[in-house]
Every structure is written in structure tokens, then in C-alpha cells.
Amino acid sequence: MTGPNEDPADGYTGDQEGLAAETPTQWHNPQAEQDQGAAAGFSEESTDSTPHPAAQANPSVSGPHQVPPNPSTSGPYQVPPPSPDPAQPSYYTEATPSGPQQQPAYHHGYDPNLPPLHPPQYQQYQQQAPNAGQYAVPPMPGQQQVGRHALTGGNDLTSAHLVKRMKRRPQTGWRKAIFVGSGGLINPGESPADRRKRELISRVNQPLRGCYKIAMLSLKGGVGKTTTTTTLGSTFASLRGDRVVAVDANPDRGTLSQKIPIETTATVRHLLRDADKITRYSDVRSYTSQGASRLEILASEQDPAVSEAFSEDDYRRTVNLLEHFYNIVLTDCGTGLMHSAMKGVLDVADALVIVSSGSVDGARSASATLDWLDAHGYGDLVKRSVAVINSVRPKGGSVDLEKLAAHFGARTRGVCKIPFDPHLEEGAEIELDRLDAGTRLALLELAATVADGFPNDRTVR
């Protein structure tokens, strides 16, 4: 049994005045009210001249307890447009069979004489009305009306909504000096350079599914391909938490193993010889050397007396073994595209890094590499490749590097320029901490560009 201010259909009970302060929503069921009016001795044909209270509140609606016909809409939902002045009703234009009519809408709840609004119109109002959250809206099916707000899935309890956002600590420049000098009381926030660096690191650390294989190519020697392999791999290894290994697939006594401290004399030949005995990561680790950045290197054969070539089958077996224990595998290829291992390298590679110098002959060689790949059916791989212009001098020289970058940018997924660095020119072991700030930032951009091609579909199947 319900009282005069109770509406069992909506689940709200109790004093209507106390509820109105919290929930201005008023539900209107014309059929139920018509039945109640009939029970009380009233009907639509009644000649009682006393107007209904709703008609008194809304003179624009005539007749006792009637809803203006609106055949174009149906359903129980009605949403009033927001009123600039809560004390005064606002009006909206409604298309009716008799022509456009002005209908009032109230800020504090819903006028029971407003025509119902169909759910699609309800959704459109939700999307278009400014600050719609502050107005009482009827819940869609499946929602619960709690106070003034309809809670849908607990969106109000997210950390972004509840926790106050604080400025990030500055990392460099005068902003850091002020922050440190004030004991942390004055925080001017990140500089644009700090923000840019953080965004690049976030791209480098994006999720990676499976093992990503990167082949480093160049037809011309002396352009810094091995150095780029080491620095790119070191950047990945120093920032990501997974394992990164670089394989020296150069058949002509490659120098990749000389870029980090040598921990073992084992080579890829020893790894393939003992492949049947390798069952865990610690077994593979005994065949690699690891630098300070956590990059591991699997060396090529260094004995000039060994005449057996590193074949396509050898490379495939090596990668098939490494991909069980490493997330990123970089391959430092030789300068010849026709040697036996190259087909295996290209067939299993997920991406290419084409290394060029800033000179004309270096650029021609890199462009010829792309031409050869296109001609031999690796066009899709070319589109996924990244071009690197290496050892760019501060003053540039006479070569227009912007035109050079535009040439490679039209054929590859991205182009990165690595500046000249005295530490890299030494040709010895590479330490990231000894690189100039500009070089480290350029390597970070290169790693982020390569990482943009990671397959990161982590959908649970």
C-alpha cells in the first residue's frame, strides 16, 4: 500500500518533499493517471470545468490532464533542455500535426505535460546538451536512479576522477633548479623537452607480443651499421624490462662483439652445435656477452681459418632458438645482399632499418638497397622499414639533408637522423652514458619509431 507521495512503479517511497530536494526527476504515466482519474469519477469526456493542477502549472496545455499529441515520438523518456534561469521555464519548439508549437521545459525536474521523448532522442540530448550531468535525467533501462545522478558502472570512482593530479617534477634546466632550490615547494612542472622525452620513452616501452625481429641493412660499408645496431639495441635494453639480443650475421668477420665488453669466446657456431642441450635462458646466456645497458650480443665466427659459410638454414635455426628467450632480436647483416644467409634474414624479419651516411654515395647505396628489395618481392617489408641517416655533422655541409630525408620518407615508414658523436667515432666499446644529450635523444626517437611497428594486440582469446 502506498501513500499519496509514493510511486511504487519507480521504486521511490517516502516523503515526496524530502525526495524532491535530492531527485528532481518526476515520472509521468498518462495511462495510470487516466485510470486513477476514472476511479475517482473523472474521465476525458468529463465536463468538470475545474482545470487539472498540471494545466494550471502549464497554461499552454489545454484540457484536463492531457498530453499534447506527438505521433513522431514514443516511449517513456523525456529530457528537458537546460534552462539558463532555474526559476523560469525554458521553451523548445516541437513539430506537431498542427504545426510548430512552443513547449515549456523546467530546470527543476520534468513537466508532466511534456510529450515523451524517444530513447534515440534521449541519447542525442545526452551527447549535445552542455553540462548535461548537472540536470536530472531519467535513467535508461538497466540503470539505477540514485539521488540526482544515474550511476552507470561506477565511473565516478575512477582514480582520474578522485585523485588530484599533481605536476610532474622537472628533470632539466632552470625548472629543476627552482624545484631543488625551493626544497620542492615550487614546482614549475615539466619543460616541453622533458615532456617530449617522456612521451618517447612511453612509445619505446609499449607492449610487445611475441618476438620482434629487426634486420639492419646497408650495401655500403663504413656508414655505421654495426654502431647503429649496438646503440639501438642498447636503447631498447636499457628502457624495456624484457630481453634484447643482437646477432652478428656478417659472414666477413663482423665487429659487433667488439662494441661491448667480451664475456665469452663462444660464437653462433657454438650455439648451433649445442642447440639440443639448450632448454632455458641460462643455457643461452652462456653463449652471449652483455653490456652495461643489458644488451646481449651473439658473436659471429672470428677465426679466419673457418671457411664454412653462415647459411640461410643456420640463420633460421639461430632465430628459432633465440625467439623462445628474447623479445627483440636485432640482426647485423653484411654488406652483400646475395650471400646465403640474407634470404633467411629477410624472410623472418618483421622490420628493416636501412642505414645511410649523410653523403651522396651513402644515400645512393641505401636507395639501391630499397630498389633491390622492391625488385625481389620485399615491397611490404620496405614499407615497414625505417631509414637512418647516420653521423650528421652539426653544420650539415653541402648535402641537403632535408631533401635526403624526404627521399627516404616517401619510401619508408620513418626517417631518423643520428648526429655525429665523438664517442661513437672512437670505434670502441659503446656506453650510452658517454653519448651527447642530442645523440641520446636521437636514438630515443629512432627506438620509438621502430617500436611504433610492434604488434601489440593483447586481446585475450
TORMI-716544 format. One record per residue (C-alpha): chain; x negated, y, z. Coordinates in pm, 1 decimal. Each point is the difference from the previous one (the first is absolute). Layout:
// TORMI-716544
<site 'A'; <X; Y; Z>>,
...
This chain:
// TORMI-716544
<site 'A'; <0.0; 0.0; 0.0>>,
<site 'A'; <-137.2; 337.9; -90.6>>,
<site 'A'; <58.8; 349.6; 125.7>>,
<site 'A'; <91.9; 306.2; -203.6>>,
<site 'A'; <-369.0; 86.2; -61.0>>,
<site 'A'; <-114.1; -350.6; -89.5>>,
<site 'A'; <-51.7; -139.6; -344.5>>,
<site 'A'; <-46.7; -381.1; 15.5>>,
<site 'A'; <-62.5; -20.6; -373.2>>,
<site 'A'; <-329.1; 184.7; 37.9>>,
<site 'A'; <-109.7; -148.2; 328.9>>,
<site 'A'; <2.1; 336.0; 182.2>>,
<site 'A'; <188.1; 16.3; 326.0>>,
<site 'A'; <21.9; 242.3; 286.8>>,
<site 'A'; <55.2; 367.5; 29.4>>,
<site 'A'; <9.1; 162.8; -342.0>>,
<site 'A'; <-120.0; 335.9; 131.4>>,
<site 'A'; <-312.6; -154.3; 151.7>>,
<site 'A'; <-65.8; -191.0; -318.7>>,
<site 'A'; <47.1; 298.3; -228.8>>,
<site 'A'; <-300.4; 173.6; 152.2>>,
<site 'A'; <-215.7; -292.8; -107.3>>,
<site 'A'; <167.5; -129.9; -314.7>>,
<site 'A'; <190.9; 254.8; -204.0>>,
<site 'A'; <100.4; -271.5; -247.6>>,
<site 'A'; <377.8; -47.5; -21.2>>,
<site 'A'; <146.3; -295.0; -184.7>>,
<site 'A'; <316.9; 33.6; -200.0>>,
<site 'A'; <215.7; -293.1; -101.8>>,
<site 'A'; <300.8; 136.2; -191.2>>,
<site 'A'; <178.1; -337.3; -6.3>>,
<site 'A'; <-33.1; -52.9; 374.2>>,
<site 'A'; <120.8; 352.5; 73.7>>,
<site 'A'; <291.7; -44.1; -237.1>>,
<site 'A'; <97.0; -317.9; 183.9>>,
<site 'A'; <-28.5; 176.8; 335.6>>,
<site 'A'; <212.6; 287.4; -132.4>>,
<site 'A'; <263.7; -243.1; -118.6>>,
<site 'A'; <4.3; -166.6; 339.9>>,
<site 'A'; <57.7; 338.0; 160.3>>,
<site 'A'; <290.2; 76.1; -229.5>>,
<site 'A'; <-179.1; 194.6; -271.1>>,
<site 'A'; <-46.7; -82.4; -365.2>>,
<site 'A'; <-122.8; 163.9; -314.3>>,
<site 'A'; <358.7; 84.6; -90.9>>,
<site 'A'; <63.7; 156.4; 341.9>>,
<site 'A'; <162.6; 343.7; -10.3>>,
<site 'A'; <-162.3; 104.7; 325.7>>,
<site 'A'; <-121.0; 353.9; -63.0>>,
<site 'A'; <-263.6; -16.2; 272.7>>,
<site 'A'; <-337.4; -20.4; -176.1>>,
<site 'A'; <-246.2; -267.2; 97.2>>,
<site 'A'; <-290.5; 120.0; 225.5>>,
<site 'A'; <-245.4; -81.9; -274.1>>,
<site 'A'; <192.6; 221.3; -241.2>>,
<site 'A'; <-10.3; 281.2; 251.7>>,
<site 'A'; <-378.1; -32.5; 17.3>>,
<site 'A'; <-20.1; -6.1; -376.8>>,
<site 'A'; <265.9; 220.7; -159.7>>,
<site 'A'; <-123.1; -81.8; -348.8>>,
<site 'A'; <146.7; -348.6; 33.6>>,
<site 'A'; <377.6; -10.5; -23.3>>,
<site 'A'; <240.8; -260.1; 125.0>>,
<site 'A'; <9.2; -188.5; 326.6>>,
<site 'A'; <-309.0; -208.2; 36.9>>,
<site 'A'; <-75.4; -36.6; -372.0>>,
<site 'A'; <-333.3; -47.2; -174.6>>,
<site 'A'; <-38.9; 185.7; -328.5>>,
<site 'A'; <-0.1; -255.9; -280.5>>,
<site 'A'; <-338.7; -75.7; -145.9>>,
<site 'A'; <22.6; -297.3; -235.4>>,
<site 'A'; <-363.1; 44.0; -109.0>>,
<site 'A'; <-132.6; -105.5; 340.0>>,
<site 'A'; <78.7; -280.6; 236.3>>,
<site 'A'; <-136.7; -152.0; 317.0>>,
<site 'A'; <-15.6; 96.7; 366.0>>,
<site 'A'; <-308.4; 223.6; -14.9>>,
<site 'A'; <15.8; 377.3; 6.4>>,
<site 'A'; <-301.7; 224.9; 33.8>>,
<site 'A'; <36.9; 373.7; 56.3>>,
<site 'A'; <-250.4; 233.9; -155.8>>,
<site 'A'; <-201.6; 186.6; 264.7>>,
<site 'A'; <139.5; 335.9; 107.4>>,
<site 'A'; <-233.2; 294.2; 52.8>>,
<site 'A'; <219.3; 120.7; 287.1>>,
<site 'A'; <107.4; -282.4; 233.8>>,
<site 'A'; <295.7; 208.7; 121.2>>,
<site 'A'; <147.7; 40.7; -348.6>>,
<site 'A'; <98.3; -268.3; -248.1>>,
<site 'A'; <-176.9; -15.7; -333.0>>,
<site 'A'; <179.2; -84.9; -320.4>>,
<site 'A'; <-68.4; -220.7; -292.9>>,
<site 'A'; <170.0; -35.8; -337.9>>,
<site 'A'; <180.1; -324.4; -75.5>>,
<site 'A'; <130.4; -109.8; -338.8>>,
<site 'A'; <362.6; -110.0; 29.2>>,
<site 'A'; <268.5; -84.1; -258.2>>,
<site 'A'; <147.8; 346.1; 54.3>>,
<site 'A'; <-332.9; 172.3; -50.5>>,
<site 'A'; <-297.2; 109.4; 217.7>>,
<site 'A'; <87.0; 60.1; 365.1>>,
<site 'A'; <-195.9; 146.8; 288.9>>,
<site 'A'; <-19.4; -237.5; 295.3>>,
<site 'A'; <-133.7; 91.9; 346.8>>,
<site 'A'; <-282.4; -190.1; 167.1>>,
<site 'A'; <-94.7; 38.3; 363.1>>,
<site 'A'; <-342.5; -1.0; 154.4>>,
<site 'A'; <116.2; -157.1; 326.6>>,
<site 'A'; <138.4; -329.1; -124.5>>,
<site 'A'; <236.5; -84.5; -282.8>>,
<site 'A'; <326.6; 157.7; -95.2>>,
<site 'A'; <252.8; -287.9; 4.3>>,
<site 'A'; <172.8; 157.0; -299.7>>,
<site 'A'; <-305.5; -19.5; -225.3>>,
<site 'A'; <28.1; -256.8; -279.4>>,
<site 'A'; <-209.1; -312.6; 51.4>>,
<site 'A'; <-339.3; -18.9; -165.5>>,
<site 'A'; <-113.3; -308.8; -186.2>>,
<site 'A'; <-323.8; -165.2; 123.4>>,
<site 'A'; <-202.8; 101.7; -311.5>>,
<site 'A'; <94.2; 361.7; 67.9>>,
<site 'A'; <-93.8; -55.7; 361.7>>,
<site 'A'; <-346.3; -115.8; -104.3>>,
<site 'A'; <-40.0; 292.5; -238.6>>,
<site 'A'; <84.6; 242.3; 279.7>>,
<site 'A'; <-251.5; -172.3; 229.1>>,
<site 'A'; <-272.9; 57.4; -258.9>>,
<site 'A'; <86.4; 354.8; -101.0>>,
<site 'A'; <127.7; 169.4; 315.4>>,
<site 'A'; <-277.1; 200.0; 173.1>>,
<site 'A'; <-63.6; -106.5; 360.3>>,
<site 'A'; <276.4; -258.2; -34.4>>,
<site 'A'; <-125.7; -178.1; 309.9>>,
<site 'A'; <129.7; 271.5; 232.8>>,
<site 'A'; <360.3; -40.9; -116.2>>,
<site 'A'; <218.5; -279.7; 119.5>>,
<site 'A'; <48.1; -248.0; -281.8>>,
<site 'A'; <220.5; -310.7; -1.0>>,
<site 'A'; <-205.2; -319.6; 3.8>>,
<site 'A'; <-22.7; -221.1; -302.2>>,
<site 'A'; <106.4; -365.3; 46.4>>,
<site 'A'; <-244.0; -182.1; 224.3>>,
<site 'A'; <-111.7; 311.6; 188.6>>,
<site 'A'; <79.7; 85.8; 358.9>>,
<site 'A'; <108.8; 346.0; 107.8>>,
<site 'A'; <-195.2; 99.0; 310.6>>,
<site 'A'; <56.6; 352.2; 125.7>>,
<site 'A'; <-58.1; 252.3; -279.8>>,
<site 'A'; <-224.4; -223.4; -209.3>>,
<site 'A'; <43.2; -323.1; -187.4>>,
<site 'A'; <-306.6; -210.3; 79.7>>,
<site 'A'; <-102.0; -210.1; -297.6>>,
<site 'A'; <-286.6; -232.1; 77.9>>,
<site 'A'; <-168.2; 204.9; 274.2>>,
<site 'A'; <-170.3; 254.0; -228.3>>,
<site 'A'; <-2.0; 248.5; 287.8>>,
<site 'A'; <-243.1; -221.9; 193.1>>,
<site 'A'; <-290.6; -1.6; -245.0>>,
<site 'A'; <-339.0; 121.8; 120.6>>,
<site 'A'; <-1.8; 270.1; -268.3>>,
<site 'A'; <325.6; 136.5; 145.2>>,
<site 'A'; <-89.1; -28.2; 368.8>>,
<site 'A'; <-376.0; 56.9; 24.6>>,
<site 'A'; <-131.4; 351.8; -38.8>>,
<site 'A'; <-249.4; 20.9; -283.9>>,
<site 'A'; <-339.6; 132.9; 100.5>>,
<site 'A'; <-258.6; 164.5; -222.4>>,
<site 'A'; <-286.1; -224.8; -100.4>>,
<site 'A'; <-340.1; 87.1; 134.9>>,
<site 'A'; <-223.7; 184.9; -248.7>>,
<site 'A'; <-302.8; -197.9; -111.4>>,
<site 'A'; <-224.2; 260.3; -160.5>>,
<site 'A'; <-75.0; 370.1; -34.3>>,
<site 'A'; <104.9; 293.5; 212.0>>,
<site 'A'; <323.2; -173.7; 96.3>>,
<site 'A'; <-193.4; -270.8; 179.5>>,
<site 'A'; <-224.4; 261.2; 165.0>>,
<site 'A'; <303.5; 182.7; 140.1>>,
<site 'A'; <158.3; -322.0; 117.8>>,
<site 'A'; <-315.2; -120.0; 175.5>>,
<site 'A'; <-86.3; 345.3; 136.7>>,
<site 'A'; <344.5; 40.0; 157.7>>,
<site 'A'; <-11.1; -341.6; 158.3>>,
<site 'A'; <285.7; -113.8; -219.4>>,
<site 'A'; <234.1; 280.6; 108.2>>,
<site 'A'; <-2.8; 164.7; -343.8>>,
<site 'A'; <69.6; -234.6; -286.5>>,
<site 'A'; <8.4; 170.8; -341.9>>,
<site 'A'; <75.3; -334.9; -163.9>>,
<site 'A'; <-159.5; -176.6; -293.2>>,
<site 'A'; <-161.5; 186.5; -283.3>>,
<site 'A'; <109.3; -79.5; -356.5>>,
<site 'A'; <-327.2; -189.8; -49.1>>,
<site 'A'; <62.7; -213.6; 310.1>>,
<site 'A'; <352.9; -69.9; -114.4>>,
<site 'A'; <-122.6; -95.8; -345.9>>,
<site 'A'; <-256.7; -238.6; 146.4>>,
<site 'A'; <258.3; -162.3; 225.8>>,
<site 'A'; <232.3; -54.2; -295.5>>,
<site 'A'; <-280.5; -164.3; -199.2>>,
<site 'A'; <-83.3; -231.1; 290.3>>,
<site 'A'; <365.8; -95.5; 24.2>>,
<site 'A'; <0.5; -95.3; -367.9>>,
<site 'A'; <-316.3; -205.9; 42.8>>,
<site 'A'; <159.0; -185.4; 292.1>>,
<site 'A'; <325.8; -83.2; -175.1>>,
<site 'A'; <113.4; -361.8; 32.1>>,
<site 'A'; <-148.9; -255.4; -234.1>>,
<site 'A'; <155.1; -333.0; -83.5>>,
<site 'A'; <-241.1; -279.4; -85.4>>,
<site 'A'; <-347.8; 55.7; -144.4>>,
<site 'A'; <-70.0; 297.7; -227.9>>,
<site 'A'; <-281.7; -51.1; -250.3>>,
<site 'A'; <-182.9; 301.0; -147.3>>,
<site 'A'; <-252.3; -26.2; -283.4>>,
<site 'A'; <-263.7; 273.2; -36.5>>,
<site 'A'; <-97.3; 44.9; -366.4>>,
<site 'A'; <-243.3; 199.9; -208.8>>,
<site 'A'; <-170.4; -70.2; -332.4>>,
<site 'A'; <-284.7; 236.0; 84.3>>,
<site 'A'; <-251.5; -64.9; 270.5>>,
<site 'A'; <-118.7; 265.2; 241.7>>,
<site 'A'; <336.8; 173.9; 43.0>>,
<site 'A'; <39.2; -103.1; 363.5>>,
<site 'A'; <232.7; -300.7; -37.2>>,
<site 'A'; <-161.7; -199.0; 280.4>>,
<site 'A'; <-13.3; 309.0; 221.8>>,
<site 'A'; <368.7; 68.1; -65.5>>,
<site 'A'; <80.9; -362.6; 83.0>>,
<site 'A'; <-176.5; 31.3; 334.5>>,
<site 'A'; <142.8; 337.5; 97.5>>,
<site 'A'; <356.5; -89.6; -102.9>>,
<site 'A'; <-17.7; -330.6; 183.3>>,
<site 'A'; <-151.6; 167.6; 307.1>>,
<site 'A'; <279.1; 259.0; 3.1>>,
<site 'A'; <265.5; -271.8; -7.7>>,
<site 'A'; <-176.3; -209.2; 263.8>>,
<site 'A'; <-57.1; 291.6; 238.3>>,
<site 'A'; <364.2; 115.3; -6.2>>,
<site 'A'; <202.0; -316.8; -42.1>>,
<site 'A'; <23.6; -274.2; 256.7>>,
<site 'A'; <-14.9; -284.9; -249.4>>,
<site 'A'; <-303.6; -163.9; -162.3>>,
<site 'A'; <-175.1; 138.0; -308.0>>,
<site 'A'; <-271.7; -177.3; -201.1>>,
<site 'A'; <-198.9; 101.8; -308.6>>,
<site 'A'; <-128.0; -268.3; -237.4>>,
<site 'A'; <-304.4; 51.4; -218.0>>,
<site 'A'; <95.6; -155.7; -334.5>>,
<site 'A'; <-287.3; 158.2; -192.1>>,
<site 'A'; <-185.1; -280.5; -180.1>>,
<site 'A'; <-314.5; 211.6; -27.0>>,
<site 'A'; <-112.1; 0.6; 363.7>>,
<site 'A'; <239.0; 254.3; 143.1>>,
<site 'A'; <-99.2; 244.9; 273.5>>,
<site 'A'; <326.2; 8.2; 196.3>>,
<site 'A'; <-149.9; -186.8; 294.1>>,
<site 'A'; <-262.5; 274.5; 39.9>>,
<site 'A'; <262.9; 260.8; 91.4>>,
<site 'A'; <54.5; -138.6; 351.9>>,
<site 'A'; <-230.6; -168.2; 254.5>>,
<site 'A'; <-68.7; -358.7; -107.9>>,
<site 'A'; <112.4; -254.8; 257.9>>,
<site 'A'; <-35.5; -318.2; -205.3>>,
<site 'A'; <-180.3; -127.7; -304.5>>,
<site 'A'; <303.4; -199.4; -110.0>>,
<site 'A'; <150.3; 82.5; -337.4>>,
<site 'A'; <312.9; -78.7; -193.4>>,
<site 'A'; <-170.5; -317.1; -120.7>>,
<site 'A'; <-29.5; -128.8; 355.6>>,
<site 'A'; <361.8; 86.3; 66.7>>,
<site 'A'; <118.1; -201.4; -300.8>>,
<site 'A'; <-227.7; -291.1; 92.4>>,
<site 'A'; <154.0; -24.4; 347.1>>,
<site 'A'; <356.7; 93.6; -98.3>>,
<site 'A'; <142.9; -332.7; 120.7>>,
<site 'A'; <-133.8; 63.8; 351.6>>,
<site 'A'; <158.8; 345.0; 39.4>>,
<site 'A'; <325.6; -9.3; 195.4>>,
<site 'A'; <-1.7; 319.1; 208.3>>,
<site 'A'; <-118.9; 360.8; -15.0>>,
<site 'A'; <-304.7; -65.3; 217.2>>,
<site 'A'; <-121.8; -248.6; -261.3>>,
<site 'A'; <14.4; 263.4; -275.8>>,
<site 'A'; <-157.5; 261.3; 224.0>>,
<site 'A'; <-327.6; -193.4; 8.3>>,
<site 'A'; <-41.6; 66.4; -374.8>>,
<site 'A'; <56.9; 377.3; 7.9>>,
<site 'A'; <-178.5; 306.8; 135.6>>,
<site 'A'; <195.6; 271.3; 179.9>>,
<site 'A'; <-74.8; 370.1; 22.7>>,
<site 'A'; <86.3; 254.1; 267.5>>,
<site 'A'; <328.8; 76.3; -178.1>>,
<site 'A'; <105.6; -367.8; 29.1>>,
<site 'A'; <-33.5; -48.8; -376.0>>,
<site 'A'; <-130.8; -346.7; -82.0>>,
<site 'A'; <-205.7; -77.4; -307.5>>,
<site 'A'; <-43.5; -334.3; -172.8>>,
<site 'A'; <-329.0; 21.5; -187.5>>,
<site 'A'; <-82.3; -133.8; -343.6>>,
<site 'A'; <-290.5; -226.8; -78.3>>,
<site 'A'; <-329.6; 188.5; 43.6>>,
<site 'A'; <-242.8; -267.6; -116.4>>,
<site 'A'; <-112.5; 78.3; -357.2>>,
<site 'A'; <-88.9; -366.4; -48.0>>,
<site 'A'; <364.7; -101.5; 16.9>>,
<site 'A'; <121.2; -15.3; -358.5>>,
<site 'A'; <351.4; -128.2; 60.8>>,
<site 'A'; <250.3; 270.2; -89.2>>,
<site 'A'; <284.2; 108.8; 225.1>>,
<site 'A'; <292.2; -129.5; -205.3>>,
<site 'A'; <370.6; 76.6; -16.8>>,
<site 'A'; <79.8; -316.4; 195.4>>,
<site 'A'; <-250.3; 100.6; 269.3>>,
<site 'A'; <164.2; 334.9; 43.9>>,
<site 'A'; <351.5; -142.6; 16.1>>,
<site 'A'; <-106.2; -251.5; 264.6>>,
<site 'A'; <-165.3; 277.8; 199.4>>,
<site 'A'; <306.7; 224.5; -2.8>>,
<site 'A'; <237.2; -288.3; 74.2>>,
<site 'A'; <-204.2; -68.8; 311.1>>,
<site 'A'; <-40.4; 359.1; 115.2>>,
<site 'A'; <364.6; 98.2; -38.8>>,
<site 'A'; <89.7; -233.5; 287.2>>,
<site 'A'; <-209.4; 205.3; 242.7>>,
<site 'A'; <-12.6; 356.2; -139.3>>,
<site 'A'; <262.1; 260.8; -85.8>>,
<site 'A'; <-209.5; 201.4; -248.2>>,
<site 'A'; <-260.5; -147.3; -235.8>>,
<site 'A'; <-215.1; 236.4; -206.9>>,
<site 'A'; <-207.2; -139.9; -286.7>>,
<site 'A'; <-311.4; 179.3; -118.9>>,
<site 'A'; <-16.1; -107.2; -364.1>>,
<site 'A'; <-292.9; 17.6; -234.8>>,
<site 'A'; <-30.7; 232.5; -296.5>>,
<site 'A'; <83.2; -267.0; -256.0>>,
<site 'A'; <364.2; -63.3; -75.1>>,
<site 'A'; <-77.5; -319.4; -192.0>>,
<site 'A'; <-180.8; -203.3; 262.8>>,
<site 'A'; <177.9; -315.9; 114.8>>,
<site 'A'; <129.1; 122.8; 338.5>>,
<site 'A'; <167.3; 312.4; -136.5>>,
<site 'A'; <310.7; -176.9; -129.6>>,
<site 'A'; <59.9; -148.3; 342.9>>,
<site 'A'; <-50.9; 339.8; 162.3>>,
<site 'A'; <253.5; 171.4; -226.2>>,
<site 'A'; <256.0; -279.5; 18.5>>,
<site 'A'; <26.6; 5.2; 379.6>>,
<site 'A'; <-49.9; 375.2; 57.5>>,
<site 'A'; <290.2; 203.9; 135.6>>,
<site 'A'; <-166.1; 332.5; -85.9>>,
<site 'A'; <-310.9; 142.7; -164.8>>,
<site 'A'; <-229.8; 283.7; 97.8>>,
<site 'A'; <-179.4; 135.8; -306.5>>,
<site 'A'; <-316.0; 185.4; 102.3>>,
<site 'A'; <-144.6; 276.1; -215.8>>,
<site 'A'; <-262.5; 264.9; 45.7>>,
<site 'A'; <62.7; 366.2; -70.3>>,
<site 'A'; <-211.0; -16.2; -316.9>>,
<site 'A'; <120.5; -40.8; -355.3>>,
<site 'A'; <-155.8; -343.4; -53.5>>,
<site 'A'; <140.1; -126.1; 331.3>>,
<site 'A'; <347.9; 120.2; -92.5>>,
<site 'A'; <-25.3; -162.1; -343.5>>,
<site 'A'; <-98.0; -331.4; 157.1>>,
<site 'A'; <289.3; 12.5; 244.1>>,
<site 'A'; <242.0; 86.3; -279.4>>,
<site 'A'; <-139.6; -287.5; -207.4>>,
<site 'A'; <67.9; -231.2; 295.1>>,
<site 'A'; <365.7; 101.4; -6.0>>,
<site 'A'; <12.2; -47.5; -378.4>>,
<site 'A'; <-142.4; -351.9; 31.9>>,
<site 'A'; <252.0; -91.3; 269.2>>,
<site 'A'; <291.6; 128.3; -208.5>>,
<site 'A'; <-121.8; -193.1; -302.6>>,
<site 'A'; <-28.5; -327.7; 192.4>>,
<site 'A'; <344.2; -6.1; 158.2>>,
<site 'A'; <-67.2; 176.3; 329.8>>,
<site 'A'; <205.0; 310.0; -72.1>>,
<site 'A'; <215.6; -41.8; 311.8>>,
<site 'A'; <-313.2; -28.0; 210.5>>,
<site 'A'; <-131.8; 322.4; -151.4>>,
<site 'A'; <319.0; 179.9; 104.4>>,
<site 'A'; <-56.8; -118.6; 357.5>>,
<site 'A'; <-363.8; 107.5; 0.9>>,
<site 'A'; <-163.9; 300.3; 166.6>>,
<site 'A'; <-282.2; 197.3; -163.3>>,
<site 'A'; <-288.6; 135.6; 207.5>>,
<site 'A'; <-227.3; 281.1; -115.2>>,
<site 'A'; <-305.5; -50.0; 217.0>>,
<site 'A'; <-278.3; 226.8; 128.0>>,
<site 'A'; <162.2; 327.6; -97.5>>,
<site 'A'; <-243.9; 285.0; 56.2>>,
<site 'A'; <120.3; 303.4; 199.9>>,
<site 'A'; <-47.9; 242.7; -288.1>>,
<site 'A'; <141.0; -239.3; -254.4>>,
<site 'A'; <-243.5; 57.3; -285.7>>,
<site 'A'; <96.5; 40.6; -363.4>>,
<site 'A'; <243.2; -295.7; -15.5>>,
<site 'A'; <364.7; 98.3; 46.3>>,
<site 'A'; <102.3; -243.9; 272.8>>,
<site 'A'; <360.9; 112.7; -6.4>>,
<site 'A'; <35.2; -106.8; -363.4>>,
<site 'A'; <-178.4; -322.8; 86.8>>,
<site 'A'; <242.7; -64.5; 286.1>>,
<site 'A'; <295.7; 78.9; -226.4>>,
<site 'A'; <-125.3; -253.2; -255.7>>,
<site 'A'; <-13.3; -282.2; 252.5>>,
<site 'A'; <315.8; 116.5; 174.3>>,
<site 'A'; <199.1; -55.6; -319.6>>,
<site 'A'; <-107.6; -365.0; -10.6>>,
<site 'A'; <-24.6; -106.5; 365.2>>,
<site 'A'; <208.3; 26.2; 318.1>>,
<site 'A'; <-230.1; 255.5; 159.9>>,
<site 'A'; <-335.1; 177.5; -17.2>>,
<site 'A'; <-230.3; 79.2; 292.7>>,
<site 'A'; <-322.9; 200.8; 4.3>>,
<site 'A'; <-274.7; -96.7; 244.5>>,
<site 'A'; <-244.9; 286.2; 64.5>>,
<site 'A'; <-374.4; -35.9; -0.5>>,
<site 'A'; <-133.9; -104.6; 339.7>>,
<site 'A'; <-366.9; -10.1; 107.9>>,
<site 'A'; <57.2; -309.4; 213.2>>,
<site 'A'; <140.7; -198.2; -292.1>>,
<site 'A'; <-286.0; 113.1; -223.5>>,
<site 'A'; <-244.8; -182.5; 227.0>>,
<site 'A'; <118.0; -335.6; -133.1>>,
<site 'A'; <-48.8; -162.8; 339.3>>,
<site 'A'; <247.1; -129.2; 258.1>>,
<site 'A'; <313.9; 211.9; 14.2>>,
<site 'A'; <141.8; 141.6; 322.7>>,
<site 'A'; <325.7; 191.9; -19.5>>,
<site 'A'; <-96.0; 221.2; 294.3>>,
<site 'A'; <-292.4; 140.3; -197.4>>,
<site 'A'; <211.9; 112.4; -294.9>>,
<site 'A'; <101.1; 362.1; -46.9>>,
<site 'A'; <352.0; 94.9; 107.0>>,
<site 'A'; <98.7; 68.3; -361.3>>,
<site 'A'; <-121.4; -343.0; -110.1>>,
<site 'A'; <189.7; -177.0; 275.4>>,
<site 'A'; <317.3; 188.2; -87.9>>,
<site 'A'; <-41.8; -92.8; -368.6>>,
<site 'A'; <-47.5; -366.3; 93.8>>,
<site 'A'; <310.6; 24.0; 216.1>>,
<site 'A'; <195.9; 131.4; -298.4>>,
<site 'A'; <-136.7; -284.0; -213.7>>,
<site 'A'; <101.4; -261.1; 257.4>>,
<site 'A'; <346.4; 156.3; 33.0>>,
<site 'A'; <46.1; 1.0; -378.3>>,
<site 'A'; <-96.7; -366.2; -22.7>>,
<site 'A'; <222.6; -86.1; 298.1>>,
<site 'A'; <300.4; 157.4; -172.5>>,
<site 'A'; <-0.3; -307.9; -222.3>>,
<site 'A'; <25.5; -246.5; 288.9>>,
<site 'A'; <296.9; -238.2; -16.8>>,
<site 'A'; <171.7; 77.9; 329.0>>,
<site 'A'; <336.0; -175.3; -28.3>>,
<site 'A'; <40.6; -132.0; 354.6>>,
<site 'A'; <359.9; -116.9; -34.2>>,
<site 'A'; <63.1; -312.6; 208.3>>,
<site 'A'; <138.8; -274.5; -219.2>>,
